[in-house]
């Protein structure tokens, strides 16, 4: 390909000497590490994007990584030792500076800019691969190109290291570990991508004197080693990305469900929502803006719909902002409903204490069946196995067709949550003149 045609010997010599000289860990290198780490740490603590970008531009860590990839390409042990020393000492110094400044800083809040660097995904790895290739390509084929500052920003090496220091200073291992994983992914991706570009540009082990090279197996198998590292670092990134996608999809489902369910609350809007997945159930927090008083039974209706959609028990906590509707003639306010201080006659949500299991079962099932207008609960049976503390519940439903197993699982999980016991649910459907029964499986 013309755009990857090997460069001439003079250009290769210039790039080699430039990287060799600039990757040496001298006073200038360490001063720049200290200054860039200081700027990045305070930028992160202040949640300032502009300051963080400034730290990226002056950070000197990119050069030793690229020099190391060139050293691997050339099988040059001397250059590899020098660049590795610069990178390792630079990393240690940057983290130490970040820890020290965080301990002295009056602001220690985990803001958006800090948290954004604690959950790297496969996308970050792809960005680092593209950035490393872009940097090496510009260095080989367009020296002094304006693309190099952009590469420094895209790779973002210093901010993750400073987040590692912030996490260590705050005693937060998840923050420190996530940020270090991001830095490690960037380092490996940049090294592999730039090494590939250097090879395409014509750099080989024959380029240098034999005294500077060493044909040990490490260099002979460098391609296999590089690909192995890339695969290994991809595994946790894929897992984190999958978790992030699942979280986003669940959040969208909760928002969509609550927005659709607002029909039962005229004059009410959903302004914010967040949730926690506690494996056995969801805890949802919703902020509502309403011109009417939101009562506990309204919240229970919304909670009921969410339980059906998510197929798991849901605890919905709402924060309501009351608003006033005003025009030139009238003024209405939800606060007027609060003035009489009338006794609350709302039926409380049934709990295990003081309530027989039959009432809890009937309440839960009736709430869920209410979401399916064509189905009715005709009867149910309940038995208790003392040997293993298990409730055996068999529901008799009448409807046009069998429901999928999701309905049974939802009922079982919610009953286990309410009854504080193990529950086995079976459902028998009645349709016209025939009767079919679902197998009863334990709810795990």
DODOBA-960732 format. One line per field, with one value per residue (C-alpha): z, y, x; residue in three letters; chain. Coordinates in steps of 0.2 Angstrom, whole numbers. Layout:
N
Z: Z; ...
Y: Y; ...
X: X; ...
type: Ala; ...
mol: A; ...
//
This chain:
444
Z: 0; -5; 12; 21; 9; 19; 23; 18; 29; 33; 40; 50; 58; 63; 71; 80; 87; 92; 102; 110; 116; 122; 131; 142; 160; 163; 174; 161; 160; 179; 180; 166; 175; 191; 183; 172; 187; 198; 184; 181; 199; 203; 187; 192; 210; 203; 189; 176; 159; 152; 166; 163; 144; 148; 158; 144; 132; 142; 150; 144; 146; 128; 121; 132; 127; 108; 111; 119; 105; 93; 103; 102; 84; 82; 95; 103; 121; 126; 120; 128; 145; 144; 139; 152; 166; 161; 160; 176; 186; 178; 183; 201; 202; 195; 207; 222; 217; 215; 232; 241; 233; 236; 255; 255; 245; 254; 240; 240; 231; 218; 204; 186; 179; 191; 190; 171; 172; 184; 172; 156; 142; 125; 117; 127; 120; 102; 105; 112; 97; 85; 95; 95; 77; 73; 83; 76; 58; 60; 67; 53; 38; 44; 57; 67; 62; 71; 74; 88; 101; 97; 100; 117; 122; 115; 124; 141; 150; 165; 171; 174; 184; 194; 197; 204; 216; 221; 224; 235; 245; 248; 252; 238; 229; 216; 210; 210; 202; 188; 183; 183; 171; 160; 160; 157; 142; 135; 137; 129; 115; 111; 111; 100; 87; 86; 84; 69; 61; 63; 55; 40; 39; 36; 54; 57; 68; 53; 55; 70; 75; 81; 98; 102; 97; 105; 97; 112; 111; 119; 103; 91; 98; 101; 89; 99; 115; 110; 104; 120; 131; 120; 122; 141; 144; 133; 144; 159; 148; 139; 156; 162; 145; 146; 164; 158; 144; 155; 167; 153; 146; 164; 167; 150; 154; 171; 164; 150; 162; 174; 160; 153; 170; 174; 166; 183; 190; 179; 180; 185; 176; 179; 181; 187; 190; 197; 203; 213; 207; 223; 214; 223; 220; 213; 223; 212; 217; 206; 207; 202; 198; 201; 204; 215; 231; 227; 240; 245; 235; 219; 223; 225; 208; 200; 210; 204; 186; 188; 197; 182; 169; 178; 184; 202; 218; 217; 231; 224; 233; 226; 230; 224; 220; 221; 209; 207; 191; 189; 175; 175; 183; 194; 205; 211; 222; 228; 245; 248; 250; 265; 275; 282; 290; 288; 295; 283; 278; 266; 267; 272; 261; 269; 279; 286; 304; 309; 292; 287; 272; 263; 263; 257; 243; 237; 237; 227; 214; 212; 210; 196; 188; 187; 174; 163; 161; 152; 166; 183; 199; 203; 217; 225; 237; 250; 260; 271; 272; 290; 285; 274; 278; 261; 255; 241; 232; 217; 208; 197; 183; 170; 154; 135; 134; 145; 151; 149; 163; 167; 176; 188; 191; 196; 207; 216; 219; 226; 237; 244; 247; 256; 266; 270; 266; 251; 239; 226; 214; 202; 190; 183; 168; 164; 146; 139; 141; 144; 158; 157; 171; 172; 180; 197; 199; 214; 213; 216
Y: 0; 17; 25; 12; 12; 10; 26; 29; 25; 43; 45; 29; 35; 51; 43; 31; 44; 55; 42; 36; 53; 58; 42; 43; 46; 62; 78; 85; 69; 69; 87; 85; 70; 80; 95; 85; 74; 90; 98; 82; 78; 95; 95; 78; 84; 101; 91; 102; 95; 110; 107; 88; 91; 103; 89; 77; 88; 90; 72; 64; 46; 43; 44; 29; 18; 22; 20; 3; -3; 2; -7; -23; -21; -19; -32; -18; -22; -6; 5; -7; -6; 13; 16; 3; 12; 29; 22; 12; 26; 39; 29; 27; 45; 51; 40; 46; 64; 60; 52; 66; 80; 71; 69; 88; 93; 100; 92; 73; 70; 56; 67; 63; 65; 53; 40; 41; 33; 19; 8; 5; -5; -13; 4; 12; -2; 1; 20; 17; 5; 19; 32; 22; 19; 37; 43; 31; 35; 53; 51; 41; 49; 67; 73; 88; 85; 94; 76; 72; 84; 76; 58; 64; 69; 53; 41; 50; 41; 53; 55; 37; 36; 51; 43; 27; 39; 47; 30; 25; 41; 38; 20; 15; 0; -1; 16; 13; -4; 2; 17; 6; -6; 8; 14; -4; -6; 10; 5; -12; -5; 9; -2; -15; -3; 8; -8; -13; 4; 4; -13; -8; 8; -3; -4; -22; -29; -26; -8; -7; -13; -31; -24; -16; -31; -48; -62; -70; -79; -64; -55; -69; -72; -54; -55; -70; -61; -45; -53; -63; -48; -39; -54; -55; -37; -38; -51; -39; -25; -35; -40; -22; -17; -30; -25; -7; -11; -21; -7; 5; -6; -9; 10; 13; 0; 8; 25; 19; 9; 24; 36; 25; 22; 41; 40; 35; 51; 66; 81; 71; 70; 60; 71; 58; 40; 29; 11; -2; -20; -30; -47; -52; -36; -19; -3; 12; 30; 41; 60; 66; 83; 84; 96; 83; 74; 57; 44; 27; 17; 27; 22; 4; 4; 10; -3; -16; -12; -12; -29; -36; -28; -33; -50; -46; -38; -19; -6; 11; 26; 43; 61; 72; 91; 99; 112; 126; 128; 147; 157; 174; 168; 153; 146; 129; 120; 103; 110; 114; 95; 95; 109; 99; 86; 73; 56; 44; 30; 22; 4; -1; -12; -30; -36; -53; -48; -50; -55; -72; -79; -82; -63; -59; -72; -66; -47; -51; -62; -50; -35; -45; -51; -34; -30; -43; -38; -54; -65; -68; -78; -91; -99; -104; -118; -116; -129; -128; -140; -139; -150; -137; -121; -120; -114; -123; -112; -117; -104; -106; -94; -92; -83; -85; -94; -100; -86; -88; -94; -76; -73; -88; -83; -65; -71; -83; -70; -57; -70; -76; -57; -54; -71; -72; -91; -102; -103; -116; -109; -119; -111; -121; -112; -114; -111; -115; -134; -139; -137; -137; -136; -129; -139; -132; -128; -121; -103; -100
X: 0; 7; 2; 13; 28; 44; 53; 71; 86; 89; 72; 73; 90; 82; 67; 78; 90; 75; 66; 83; 87; 70; 66; 81; 76; 85; 81; 70; 60; 57; 53; 39; 32; 31; 23; 10; 5; 3; -8; -18; -21; -28; -38; -46; -50; -57; -67; -60; -58; -48; -34; -34; -31; -17; -9; -11; -2; 14; 15; 31; 25; 21; 39; 46; 31; 34; 53; 50; 39; 53; 66; 55; 54; 72; 77; 87; 90; 99; 85; 72; 81; 82; 64; 57; 67; 60; 42; 43; 51; 39; 24; 29; 33; 17; 7; 17; 14; -5; -6; 4; -7; -23; -19; -15; -30; -46; -56; -57; -74; -75; -82; -87; -69; -62; -75; -75; -57; -61; -72; -62; -70; -65; -69; -55; -43; -48; -45; -28; -24; -29; -20; -4; -5; -8; 6; 19; 12; 13; 31; 37; 28; 24; 37; 31; 13; -1; -8; 4; -4; -21; -13; -7; -24; -33; -21; -23; -9; -6; -24; -27; -11; -16; -33; -23; -15; -31; -39; -24; -25; -43; -41; -53; -46; -59; -55; -36; -38; -50; -39; -23; -32; -36; -18; -11; -23; -17; 1; -1; -12; 0; 15; 7; 0; 16; 27; 16; 17; 36; 38; 28; 38; 54; 61; 69; 83; 95; 94; 105; 122; 124; 131; 114; 104; 100; 91; 84; 67; 58; 61; 59; 42; 37; 22; 15; 18; 10; -5; -6; -5; -19; -30; -27; -31; -46; -54; -58; -62; -76; -83; -84; -91; -105; -109; -110; -121; -133; -134; -138; -152; -159; -159; -168; -181; -184; -186; -197; -208; -210; -213; -227; -235; -236; -254; -260; -253; -259; -248; -233; -216; -201; -186; -172; -170; -156; -155; -145; -145; -143; -144; -160; -169; -169; -169; -175; -174; -185; -187; -205; -211; -230; -244; -253; -249; -241; -248; -241; -253; -247; -230; -235; -243; -228; -217; -229; -227; -208; -208; -217; -205; -189; -196; -188; -194; -192; -191; -196; -191; -198; -193; -208; -205; -222; -226; -240; -250; -254; -263; -271; -287; -283; -269; -268; -255; -253; -248; -267; -269; -257; -265; -280; -268; -282; -279; -270; -282; -271; -270; -252; -241; -243; -228; -224; -226; -244; -250; -255; -246; -263; -266; -248; -250; -267; -261; -245; -254; -269; -257; -248; -264; -271; -257; -265; -283; -288; -283; -291; -285; -299; -291; -274; -268; -254; -244; -229; -215; -208; -192; -185; -195; -203; -220; -228; -240; -251; -261; -276; -277; -290; -286; -285; -268; -253; -242; -223; -212; -207; -223; -221; -203; -208; -222; -210; -196; -208; -216; -199; -195; -211; -213; -195; -196; -191; -206; -210; -224; -234; -247; -262; -271; -289; -294; -311; -313; -295; -282; -264; -251; -234; -221; -216; -198; -188; -185; -167
type: Unk; Unk; Unk; Unk; Unk; Unk; Unk; Unk; Unk; Unk; Unk; Unk; Unk; Unk; Unk; Unk; Unk; Unk; Unk; Unk; Unk; Unk; Unk; Unk; Unk; Unk; Unk; Unk; Unk; Unk; Unk; Unk; Unk; Unk; Unk; Unk; Unk; Unk; Unk; Unk; Unk; Unk; Unk; Unk; Unk; Unk; Unk; Unk; Unk; Unk; Unk; Unk; Unk; Unk; Unk; Unk; Unk; Unk; Unk; Unk; Unk; Unk; Unk; Unk; Unk; Unk; Unk; Unk; Unk; Unk; Unk; Unk; Unk; Unk; Unk; Unk; Unk; Unk; Unk; Unk; Unk; Unk; Unk; Unk; Unk; Unk; Unk; Unk; Unk; Unk; Unk; Unk; Unk; Unk; Unk; Unk; Unk; Unk; Unk; Unk; Unk; Unk; Unk; Unk; Unk; Unk; Unk; Unk; Unk; Unk; Unk; Unk; Unk; Unk; Unk; Unk; Unk; Unk; Unk; Unk; Unk; Unk; Unk; Unk; Unk; Unk; Unk; Unk; Unk; Unk; Unk; Unk; Unk; Unk; Unk; Unk; Unk; Unk; Unk; Unk; Unk; Unk; Unk; Unk; Unk; Unk; Unk; Unk; Unk; Unk; Unk; Unk; Unk; Unk; Unk; Unk; Unk; Unk; Unk; Unk; Unk; Unk; Unk; Unk; Unk; Unk; Unk; Unk; Unk; Unk; Unk; Unk; Unk; Unk; Unk; Unk; Unk; Unk; Unk; Unk; Unk; Unk; Unk; Unk; Unk; Unk; Unk; Unk; Unk; Unk; Unk; Unk; Unk; Unk; Unk; Unk; Unk; Unk; Unk; Unk; Unk; Unk; Unk; Unk; Unk; Unk; Unk; Unk; Unk; Unk; Unk; Unk; Unk; Unk; Unk; Unk; Unk; Unk; Unk; Unk; Unk; Unk; Unk; Unk; Unk; Unk; Unk; Unk; Unk; Unk; Unk; Unk; Unk; Unk; Unk; Unk; Unk; Unk; Unk; Unk; Unk; Unk; Unk; Unk; Unk; Unk; Unk; Unk; Unk; Unk; Unk; Unk; Unk; Unk; Unk; Unk; Unk; Unk; Unk; Unk; Unk; Unk; Unk; Unk; Unk; Unk; Unk; Unk; Unk; Unk; Unk; Unk; Unk; Unk; Unk; Unk; Unk; Unk; Unk; Unk; Unk; Unk; Unk; Unk; Unk; Unk; Unk; Unk; Unk; Unk; Unk; Unk; Unk; Unk; Unk; Unk; Unk; Unk; Unk; Unk; Unk; Unk; Unk; Unk; Unk; Unk; Unk; Unk; Unk; Unk; Unk; Unk; Unk; Unk; Unk; Unk; Unk; Unk; Unk; Unk; Unk; Unk; Unk; Unk; Unk; Unk; Unk; Unk; Unk; Unk; Unk; Unk; Unk; Unk; Unk; Unk; Unk; Unk; Unk; Unk; Unk; Unk; Unk; Unk; Unk; Unk; Unk; Unk; Unk; Unk; Unk; Unk; Unk; Unk; Unk; Unk; Unk; Unk; Unk; Unk; Unk; Unk; Unk; Unk; Unk; Unk; Unk; Unk; Unk; Unk; Unk; Unk; Unk; Unk; Unk; Unk; Unk; Unk; Unk; Unk; Unk; Unk; Unk; Unk; Unk; Unk; Unk; Unk; Unk; Unk; Unk; Unk; Unk; Unk; Unk; Unk; Unk; Unk; Unk; Unk; Unk; Unk; Unk; Unk; Unk; Unk; Unk; Unk; Unk; Unk; Unk; Unk; Unk; Unk; Unk; Unk; Unk; Unk; Unk; Unk; Unk; Unk; Unk; Unk; Unk; Unk; Unk; Unk; Unk; Unk; Unk; Unk; Unk; Unk; Unk; Unk; Unk; Unk; Unk; Unk; Unk; Unk; Unk; Unk
mol: A; A; A; A; A; A; A; A; A; A; A; A; A; A; A; A; A; A; A; A; A; A; A; A; A; A; A; A; A; A; A; A; A; A; A; A; A; A; A; A; A; A; A; A; A; A; A; A; A; A; A; A; A; A; A; A; A; A; A; A; A; A; A; A; A; A; A; A; A; A; A; A; A; A; A; A; A; A; A; A; A; A; A; A; A; A; A; A; A; A; A; A; A; A; A; A; A; A; A; A; A; A; A; A; A; A; A; A; A; A; A; A; A; A; A; A; A; A; A; A; A; A; A; A; A; A; A; A; A; A; A; A; A; A; A; A; A; A; A; A; A; A; A; A; A; A; A; A; A; A; A; A; A; A; A; A; A; A; A; A; A; A; A; A; A; A; A; A; A; A; A; A; A; A; A; A; A; A; A; A; A; A; A; A; A; A; A; A; A; A; A; A; A; A; A; A; A; A; A; A; A; A; A; A; A; A; A; A; A; A; A; A; A; A; A; A; A; A; A; A; A; A; A; A; A; A; A; A; A; A; A; A; A; A; A; A; A; A; A; A; A; A; A; A; A; A; A; A; A; A; A; A; A; A; A; A; A; A; A; A; A; A; A; A; A; A; A; A; A; A; A; A; A; A; A; A; A; A; A; A; A; A; A; A; A; A; A; A; A; A; A; A; A; A; A; A; A; A; A; A; A; A; A; A; A; A; A; A; A; A; A; A; A; A; A; A; A; A; A; A; A; A; A; A; A; A; A; A; A; A; A; A; A; A; A; A; A; A; A; A; A; A; A; A; A; A; A; A; A; A; A; A; A; A; A; A; A; A; A; A; A; A; A; A; A; A; A; A; A; A; A; A; A; A; A; A; A; A; A; A; A; A; A; A; A; A; A; A; A; A; A; A; A; A; A; A; A; A; A; A; A; A; A; A; A; A; A; A; A; A; A; A; A; A; A; A; A; A; A; A; A; A; A; A; A; A; A; A; A; A; A; A; A; A; A; A; A; A; A; A; A; A; A; A
//
